[in-house]
Amino acid sequence: MSSHFPPENREDCMIKEDGLPVGLGFGLAMNEKALGQFSMMTEDEKRQVIDAARGAQTKEQMAQIVKDIADMEFF
């Protein structure tokens, strides 16, 4: 199969090579506070967020995940 054909699975084109869903990466890039909060998370917490983002069905759900990250408080 040539590389110019679309992936068989839609998810294949929505996950970057580092495992971060494209929508999550974009949302974090557009929200500096969320990006800062995400960077302070443990690897396990990041994995949980990534899993939740992979389950998001709509842009609104992804936006809510990013908002929730931005609203988190770390002490």
Gaussian input, Z-matrix of N, CA and C with variables (Angstrom, degrees):
# hf/3-21g

backbone

0 1
 N
 C     1     B1
 C     2     B2     1     A1
 N     3     B3     2     A2     1     D1
 C     4     B4     3     A3     2     D2
 C     5     B5     4     A4     3     D3
 N     6     B6     5     A5     4     D4
 C     7     B7     6     A6     5     D5
 C     8     B8     7     A7     6     D6
 N     9     B9     8     A8     7     D7
 C    10    B10     9     A9     8     D8
 C    11    B11    10    A10     9     D9
 N    12    B12    11    A11    10    D10
 C    13    B13    12    A12    11    D11
 C    14    B14    13    A13    12    D12
 N    15    B15    14    A14    13    D13
 C    16    B16    15    A15    14    D14
 C    17    B17    16    A16    15    D15
 N    18    B18    17    A17    16    D16
 C    19    B19    18    A18    17    D17
 C    20    B20    19    A19    18    D18
 N    21    B21    20    A20    19    D19
 C    22    B22    21    A21    20    D20
 C    23    B23    22    A22    21    D21
 N    24    B24    23    A23    22    D22
 C    25    B25    24    A24    23    D23
 C    26    B26    25    A25    24    D24
 N    27    B27    26    A26    25    D25
 C    28    B28    27    A27    26    D26
 C    29    B29    28    A28    27    D27
 N    30    B30    29    A29    28    D28
 C    31    B31    30    A30    29    D29
 C    32    B32    31    A31    30    D30
 N    33    B33    32    A32    31    D31
 C    34    B34    33    A33    32    D32
 C    35    B35    34    A34    33    D33
 N    36    B36    35    A35    34    D34
 C    37    B37    36    A36    35    D35
 C    38    B38    37    A37    36    D36
 N    39    B39    38    A38    37    D37
 C    40    B40    39    A39    38    D38
 C    41    B41    40    A40    39    D39
 N    42    B42    41    A41    40    D40
 C    43    B43    42    A42    41    D41
 C    44    B44    43    A43    42    D42
 N    45    B45    44    A44    43    D43
 C    46    B46    45    A45    44    D44
 C    47    B47    46    A46    45    D45
 N    48    B48    47    A47    46    D46
 C    49    B49    48    A48    47    D47
 C    50    B50    49    A49    48    D48
 N    51    B51    50    A50    49    D49
 C    52    B52    51    A51    50    D50
 C    53    B53    52    A52    51    D51
 N    54    B54    53    A53    52    D52
 C    55    B55    54    A54    53    D53
 C    56    B56    55    A55    54    D54
 N    57    B57    56    A56    55    D55
 C    58    B58    57    A57    56    D56
 C    59    B59    58    A58    57    D57
 N    60    B60    59    A59    58    D58
 C    61    B61    60    A60    59    D59
 C    62    B62    61    A61    60    D60
 N    63    B63    62    A62    61    D61
 C    64    B64    63    A63    62    D62
 C    65    B65    64    A64    63    D63
 N    66    B66    65    A65    64    D64
 C    67    B67    66    A66    65    D65
 C    68    B68    67    A67    66    D66
 N    69    B69    68    A68    67    D67
 C    70    B70    69    A69    68    D68
 C    71    B71    70    A70    69    D69
 N    72    B72    71    A71    70    D70
 C    73    B73    72    A72    71    D71
 C    74    B74    73    A73    72    D72
 N    75    B75    74    A74    73    D73
 C    76    B76    75    A75    74    D74
 C    77    B77    76    A76    75    D75
 N    78    B78    77    A77    76    D76
 C    79    B79    78    A78    77    D77
 C    80    B80    79    A79    78    D78
 N    81    B81    80    A80    79    D79
 C    82    B82    81    A81    80    D80
 C    83    B83    82    A82    81    D81
 N    84    B84    83    A83    82    D82
 C    85    B85    84    A84    83    D83
 C    86    B86    85    A85    84    D84
 N    87    B87    86    A86    85    D85
 C    88    B88    87    A87    86    D86
 C    89    B89    88    A88    87    D87
 N    90    B90    89    A89    88    D88
 C    91    B91    90    A90    89    D89
 C    92    B92    91    A91    90    D90
 N    93    B93    92    A92    91    D91
 C    94    B94    93    A93    92    D92
 C    95    B95    94    A94    93    D93
 N    96    B96    95    A95    94    D94
 C    97    B97    96    A96    95    D95
 C    98    B98    97    A97    96    D96
 N    99    B99    98    A98    97    D97
 C   100   B100    99    A99    98    D98
 C   101   B101   100   A100    99    D99
 N   102   B102   101   A101   100   D100
 C   103   B103   102   A102   101   D101
 C   104   B104   103   A103   102   D102
 N   105   B105   104   A104   103   D103
 C   106   B106   105   A105   104   D104
 C   107   B107   106   A106   105   D105
 N   108   B108   107   A107   106   D106
 C   109   B109   108   A108   107   D107
 C   110   B110   109   A109   108   D108
 N   111   B111   110   A110   109   D109
 C   112   B112   111   A111   110   D110
 C   113   B113   112   A112   111   D111
 N   114   B114   113   A113   112   D112
 C   115   B115   114   A114   113   D113
 C   116   B116   115   A115   114   D114
 N   117   B117   116   A116   115   D115
 C   118   B118   117   A117   116   D116
 C   119   B119   118   A118   117   D117
 N   120   B120   119   A119   118   D118
 C   121   B121   120   A120   119   D119
 C   122   B122   121   A121   120   D120
 N   123   B123   122   A122   121   D121
 C   124   B124   123   A123   122   D122
 C   125   B125   124   A124   123   D123
 N   126   B126   125   A125   124   D124
 C   127   B127   126   A126   125   D125
 C   128   B128   127   A127   126   D126
 N   129   B129   128   A128   127   D127
 C   130   B130   129   A129   128   D128
 C   131   B131   130   A130   129   D129
 N   132   B132   131   A131   130   D130
 C   133   B133   132   A132   131   D131
 C   134   B134   133   A133   132   D132
 N   135   B135   134   A134   133   D133
 C   136   B136   135   A135   134   D134
 C   137   B137   136   A136   135   D135
 N   138   B138   137   A137   136   D136
 C   139   B139   138   A138   137   D137
 C   140   B140   139   A139   138   D138
 N   141   B141   140   A140   139   D139
 C   142   B142   141   A141   140   D140
 C   143   B143   142   A142   141   D141
 N   144   B144   143   A143   142   D142
 C   145   B145   144   A144   143   D143
 C   146   B146   145   A145   144   D144
 N   147   B147   146   A146   145   D145
 C   148   B148   147   A147   146   D146
 C   149   B149   148   A148   147   D147
 N   150   B150   149   A149   148   D148
 C   151   B151   150   A150   149   D149
 C   152   B152   151   A151   150   D150
 N   153   B153   152   A152   151   D151
 C   154   B154   153   A153   152   D152
 C   155   B155   154   A154   153   D153
 N   156   B156   155   A155   154   D154
 C   157   B157   156   A156   155   D155
 C   158   B158   157   A157   156   D156
 N   159   B159   158   A158   157   D157
 C   160   B160   159   A159   158   D158
 C   161   B161   160   A160   159   D159
 N   162   B162   161   A161   160   D160
 C   163   B163   162   A162   161   D161
 C   164   B164   163   A163   162   D162
 N   165   B165   164   A164   163   D163
 C   166   B166   165   A165   164   D164
 C   167   B167   166   A166   165   D165
 N   168   B168   167   A167   166   D166
 C   169   B169   168   A168   167   D167
 C   170   B170   169   A169   168   D168
 N   171   B171   170   A170   169   D169
 C   172   B172   171   A171   170   D170
 C   173   B173   172   A172   171   D171
 N   174   B174   173   A173   172   D172
 C   175   B175   174   A174   173   D173
 C   176   B176   175   A175   174   D174
 N   177   B177   176   A176   175   D175
 C   178   B178   177   A177   176   D176
 C   179   B179   178   A178   177   D177
 N   180   B180   179   A179   178   D178
 C   181   B181   180   A180   179   D179
 C   182   B182   181   A181   180   D180
 N   183   B183   182   A182   181   D181
 C   184   B184   183   A183   182   D182
 C   185   B185   184   A184   183   D183
 N   186   B186   185   A185   184   D184
 C   187   B187   186   A186   185   D185
 C   188   B188   187   A187   186   D186
 N   189   B189   188   A188   187   D187
 C   190   B190   189   A189   188   D188
 C   191   B191   190   A190   189   D189
 N   192   B192   191   A191   190   D190
 C   193   B193   192   A192   191   D191
 C   194   B194   193   A193   192   D192
 N   195   B195   194   A194   193   D193
 C   196   B196   195   A195   194   D194
 C   197   B197   196   A196   195   D195
 N   198   B198   197   A197   196   D196
 C   199   B199   198   A198   197   D197
 C   200   B200   199   A199   198   D198
 N   201   B201   200   A200   199   D199
 C   202   B202   201   A201   200   D200
 C   203   B203   202   A202   201   D201
 N   204   B204   203   A203   202   D202
 C   205   B205   204   A204   203   D203
 C   206   B206   205   A205   204   D204
 N   207   B207   206   A206   205   D205
 C   208   B208   207   A207   206   D206
 C   209   B209   208   A208   207   D207
 N   210   B210   209   A209   208   D208
 C   211   B211   210   A210   209   D209
 C   212   B212   211   A211   210   D210
 N   213   B213   212   A212   211   D211
 C   214   B214   213   A213   212   D212
 C   215   B215   214   A214   213   D213
 N   216   B216   215   A215   214   D214
 C   217   B217   216   A216   215   D215
 C   218   B218   217   A217   216   D216
 N   219   B219   218   A218   217   D217
 C   220   B220   219   A219   218   D218
 C   221   B221   220   A220   219   D219
 N   222   B222   221   A221   220   D220
 C   223   B223   222   A222   221   D221
 C   224   B224   223   A223   222   D222

   B1=1.4365
   B2=1.5207
   B3=1.2940
   B4=1.4509
   B5=1.5232
   B6=1.3218
   B7=1.4573
   B8=1.5241
   B9=1.3411
   B10=1.4593
   B11=1.5206
   B12=1.3205
   B13=1.4537
   B14=1.5221
   B15=1.3331
   B16=1.4663
   B17=1.5219
   B18=1.3223
   B19=1.4650
   B20=1.5215
   B21=1.3229
   B22=1.4633
   B23=1.5249
   B24=1.3048
   B25=1.4602
   B26=1.5229
   B27=1.3342
   B28=1.4624
   B29=1.5216
   B30=1.3219
   B31=1.4629
   B32=1.5264
   B33=1.3358
   B34=1.4551
   B35=1.5235
   B36=1.3297
   B37=1.4541
   B38=1.5260
   B39=1.3197
   B40=1.4541
   B41=1.5293
   B42=1.3256
   B43=1.4622
   B44=1.5265
   B45=1.3315
   B46=1.4500
   B47=1.5234
   B48=1.3277
   B49=1.4657
   B50=1.5229
   B51=1.3333
   B52=1.4608
   B53=1.5252
   B54=1.3472
   B55=1.4531
   B56=1.5140
   B57=1.3217
   B58=1.4570
   B59=1.5291
   B60=1.3333
   B61=1.4623
   B62=1.5333
   B63=1.3159
   B64=1.4616
   B65=1.5306
   B66=1.3257
   B67=1.4634
   B68=1.5168
   B69=1.3150
   B70=1.4628
   B71=1.5258
   B72=1.3158
   B73=1.4639
   B74=1.5191
   B75=1.3261
   B76=1.4600
   B77=1.5278
   B78=1.3298
   B79=1.4598
   B80=1.5195
   B81=1.3222
   B82=1.4635
   B83=1.5264
   B84=1.3300
   B85=1.4596
   B86=1.5291
   B87=1.3159
   B88=1.4628
   B89=1.5314
   B90=1.3233
   B91=1.4633
   B92=1.5269
   B93=1.3137
   B94=1.4662
   B95=1.5305
   B96=1.3334
   B97=1.4656
   B98=1.5264
   B99=1.3435
   B100=1.4649
   B101=1.5240
   B102=1.3240
   B103=1.4667
   B104=1.5248
   B105=1.3218
   B106=1.4620
   B107=1.5172
   B108=1.3235
   B109=1.4634
   B110=1.5282
   B111=1.3268
   B112=1.4613
   B113=1.5304
   B114=1.3247
   B115=1.4697
   B116=1.5234
   B117=1.3391
   B118=1.4685
   B119=1.5271
   B120=1.3218
   B121=1.4663
   B122=1.5200
   B123=1.3208
   B124=1.4645
   B125=1.5300
   B126=1.3042
   B127=1.4677
   B128=1.5266
   B129=1.3293
   B130=1.4638
   B131=1.5278
   B132=1.3277
   B133=1.4669
   B134=1.5239
   B135=1.3315
   B136=1.4695
   B137=1.5205
   B138=1.3184
   B139=1.4657
   B140=1.5315
   B141=1.3320
   B142=1.4652
   B143=1.5276
   B144=1.3308
   B145=1.4647
   B146=1.5273
   B147=1.3220
   B148=1.4663
   B149=1.5207
   B150=1.3209
   B151=1.4705
   B152=1.5261
   B153=1.3299
   B154=1.4684
   B155=1.5256
   B156=1.3310
   B157=1.4659
   B158=1.5253
   B159=1.3061
   B160=1.4706
   B161=1.5221
   B162=1.3266
   B163=1.4536
   B164=1.5232
   B165=1.3270
   B166=1.4656
   B167=1.5266
   B168=1.3150
   B169=1.4653
   B170=1.5267
   B171=1.3323
   B172=1.4643
   B173=1.5260
   B174=1.3279
   B175=1.4627
   B176=1.5207
   B177=1.3162
   B178=1.4564
   B179=1.5284
   B180=1.3257
   B181=1.4656
   B182=1.5259
   B183=1.3318
   B184=1.4650
   B185=1.5247
   B186=1.3298
   B187=1.4652
   B188=1.5246
   B189=1.3240
   B190=1.4690
   B191=1.5269
   B192=1.3185
   B193=1.4693
   B194=1.5236
   B195=1.3365
   B196=1.4683
   B197=1.5269
   B198=1.3323
   B199=1.4685
   B200=1.5254
   B201=1.3261
   B202=1.4662
   B203=1.5252
   B204=1.3214
   B205=1.4693
   B206=1.5238
   B207=1.3298
   B208=1.4678
   B209=1.5233
   B210=1.3269
   B211=1.4657
   B212=1.5245
   B213=1.3327
   B214=1.4658
   B215=1.5238
   B216=1.2994
   B217=1.4633
   B218=1.5261
   B219=1.3222
   B220=1.4622
   B221=1.5186
   B222=1.3108
   B223=1.4660
   B224=1.4938
   A1=109.10
   A2=116.91
   A3=122.52
   A4=110.36
   A5=116.75
   A6=120.29
   A7=113.24
   A8=117.96
   A9=118.67
   A10=112.96
   A11=117.72
   A12=120.89
   A13=109.31
   A14=117.09
   A15=118.44
   A16=110.92
   A17=117.16
   A18=119.89
   A19=110.91
   A20=115.54
   A21=121.33
   A22=110.73
   A23=116.13
   A24=122.57
   A25=108.71
   A26=117.73
   A27=121.56
   A28=111.21
   A29=117.16
   A30=120.99
   A31=111.12
   A32=118.20
   A33=121.44
   A34=111.87
   A35=117.28
   A36=119.53
   A37=111.53
   A38=117.93
   A39=121.36
   A40=112.84
   A41=117.39
   A42=121.74
   A43=107.97
   A44=116.11
   A45=119.66
   A46=109.38
   A47=115.35
   A48=120.49
   A49=112.57
   A50=118.30
   A51=120.24
   A52=112.45
   A53=117.36
   A54=121.42
   A55=114.42
   A56=117.86
   A57=121.66
   A58=109.49
   A59=117.86
   A60=119.34
   A61=110.35
   A62=116.59
   A63=121.59
   A64=111.10
   A65=117.18
   A66=120.07
   A67=112.50
   A68=116.93
   A69=120.91
   A70=109.86
   A71=116.62
   A72=120.44
   A73=111.75
   A74=116.37
   A75=121.16
   A76=110.21
   A77=116.37
   A78=120.36
   A79=112.22
   A80=116.72
   A81=120.48
   A82=110.82
   A83=116.53
   A84=120.55
   A85=111.52
   A86=116.25
   A87=121.09
   A88=112.76
   A89=117.43
   A90=121.37
   A91=108.20
   A92=115.28
   A93=120.66
   A94=112.60
   A95=116.96
   A96=119.55
   A97=110.61
   A98=116.74
   A99=120.27
   A100=110.48
   A101=116.67
   A102=120.36
   A103=110.31
   A104=116.67
   A105=120.23
   A106=111.93
   A107=116.22
   A108=120.58
   A109=110.51
   A110=116.64
   A111=121.02
   A112=110.03
   A113=116.67
   A114=120.01
   A115=112.07
   A116=117.74
   A117=121.46
   A118=112.63
   A119=117.64
   A120=121.12
   A121=111.37
   A122=115.17
   A123=120.16
   A124=108.21
   A125=116.88
   A126=120.39
   A127=111.06
   A128=116.67
   A129=120.22
   A130=110.89
   A131=117.03
   A132=120.46
   A133=110.90
   A134=116.24
   A135=119.90
   A136=110.59
   A137=116.70
   A138=121.46
   A139=110.51
   A140=116.64
   A141=120.87
   A142=111.08
   A143=116.84
   A144=120.97
   A145=110.12
   A146=116.69
   A147=121.00
   A148=110.16
   A149=117.20
   A150=120.26
   A151=111.02
   A152=116.63
   A153=120.13
   A154=110.41
   A155=116.49
   A156=120.54
   A157=111.11
   A158=116.63
   A159=119.50
   A160=111.35
   A161=116.80
   A162=121.02
   A163=113.80
   A164=116.78
   A165=119.91
   A166=109.53
   A167=115.52
   A168=121.77
   A169=112.65
   A170=117.00
   A171=120.67
   A172=110.56
   A173=115.43
   A174=120.60
   A175=110.37
   A176=116.12
   A177=120.52
   A178=111.23
   A179=116.81
   A180=120.28
   A181=110.40
   A182=117.16
   A183=120.67
   A184=110.03
   A185=116.60
   A186=120.44
   A187=110.60
   A188=117.42
   A189=120.86
   A190=110.68
   A191=117.28
   A192=120.85
   A193=109.63
   A194=116.62
   A195=120.93
   A196=110.08
   A197=117.78
   A198=121.62
   A199=110.22
   A200=116.41
   A201=120.12
   A202=111.14
   A203=116.73
   A204=120.32
   A205=109.43
   A206=116.60
   A207=120.89
   A208=111.53
   A209=116.53
   A210=121.17
   A211=113.73
   A212=117.81
   A213=121.18
   A214=110.23
   A215=115.57
   A216=122.17
   A217=108.64
   A218=116.11
   A219=121.70
   A220=108.18
   A221=115.84
   A222=120.43
   A223=110.27
   D1=132.17
   D2=-178.66
   D3=-75.90
   D4=152.77
   D5=-176.61
   D6=-73.30
   D7=-10.50
   D8=-179.38
   D9=-84.39
   D10=-4.50
   D11=175.90
   D12=-81.90
   D13=145.63
   D14=178.31
   D15=-66.53
   D16=153.11
   D17=178.57
   D18=-62.19
   D19=151.08
   D20=178.53
   D21=-64.02
   D22=-36.29
   D23=-175.17
   D24=-109.52
   D25=126.65
   D26=-179.03
   D27=-56.31
   D28=-36.18
   D29=-178.69
   D30=-60.50
   D31=-30.76
   D32=-179.14
   D33=-59.06
   D34=-33.83
   D35=-178.19
   D36=-91.00
   D37=-3.77
   D38=-177.37
   D39=-105.92
   D40=-1.31
   D41=-179.62
   D42=-116.33
   D43=123.62
   D44=177.23
   D45=-71.59
   D46=166.31
   D47=-177.71
   D48=-59.20
   D49=-29.61
   D50=-178.99
   D51=-81.69
   D52=3.09
   D53=177.63
   D54=90.89
   D55=-4.76
   D56=-179.49
   D57=-84.19
   D58=122.93
   D59=177.01
   D60=-57.77
   D61=138.99
   D62=-176.05
   D63=-56.37
   D64=-43.62
   D65=-179.55
   D66=-61.73
   D67=-37.77
   D68=177.91
   D69=-68.33
   D70=-45.88
   D71=178.53
   D72=-58.77
   D73=-43.26
   D74=178.67
   D75=-64.93
   D76=-45.39
   D77=179.74
   D78=-60.74
   D79=-41.82
   D80=178.46
   D81=-66.65
   D82=-38.51
   D83=179.49
   D84=-64.60
   D85=-30.02
   D86=-178.05
   D87=-89.41
   D88=-7.52
   D89=-176.83
   D90=-130.87
   D91=96.86
   D92=-174.79
   D93=-59.22
   D94=-39.18
   D95=-179.74
   D96=-65.47
   D97=-43.88
   D98=178.70
   D99=-62.13
   D100=-40.68
   D101=179.07
   D102=-62.19
   D103=-43.40
   D104=178.23
   D105=-62.96
   D106=-43.11
   D107=179.01
   D108=-64.47
   D109=-43.38
   D110=179.84
   D111=-60.52
   D112=-41.06
   D113=-178.45
   D114=-66.76
   D115=-22.45
   D116=179.54
   D117=-87.15
   D118=-7.48
   D119=-178.57
   D120=-73.45
   D121=154.46
   D122=172.03
   D123=-71.35
   D124=165.57
   D125=178.13
   D126=-60.24
   D127=-37.70
   D128=179.18
   D129=-65.86
   D130=-42.40
   D131=177.82
   D132=-63.37
   D133=-42.58
   D134=177.85
   D135=-60.78
   D136=-41.80
   D137=179.38
   D138=-61.30
   D139=-40.32
   D140=178.36
   D141=-63.98
   D142=-42.01
   D143=178.38
   D144=-64.84
   D145=-43.86
   D146=179.59
   D147=-62.02
   D148=-42.01
   D149=177.46
   D150=-61.91
   D151=-42.38
   D152=177.97
   D153=-63.67
   D154=-41.17
   D155=179.87
   D156=-65.01
   D157=-36.80
   D158=177.63
   D159=-64.67
   D160=-26.67
   D161=179.33
   D162=-86.31
   D163=-8.59
   D164=-179.42
   D165=-65.12
   D166=132.14
   D167=-177.96
   D168=-98.69
   D169=-20.45
   D170=-175.96
   D171=-134.62
   D172=164.76
   D173=175.03
   D174=-62.12
   D175=-35.66
   D176=-179.54
   D177=-64.36
   D178=-40.84
   D179=177.59
   D180=-64.40
   D181=-41.28
   D182=178.66
   D183=-65.58
   D184=-41.51
   D185=178.50
   D186=-61.84
   D187=-37.27
   D188=178.95
   D189=-67.11
   D190=-38.38
   D191=177.09
   D192=-60.83
   D193=-46.28
   D194=179.69
   D195=-63.54
   D196=-42.67
   D197=178.23
   D198=-61.30
   D199=-43.28
   D200=179.16
   D201=-61.06
   D202=-38.75
   D203=177.70
   D204=-63.74
   D205=-46.23
   D206=-178.82
   D207=-61.61
   D208=-33.68
   D209=-176.98
   D210=-82.61
   D211=-5.57
   D212=-179.52
   D213=-67.87
   D214=149.75
   D215=176.54
   D216=-118.02
   D217=127.65
   D218=176.12
   D219=-111.08
   D220=133.45
   D221=-178.96
   D222=-115.13

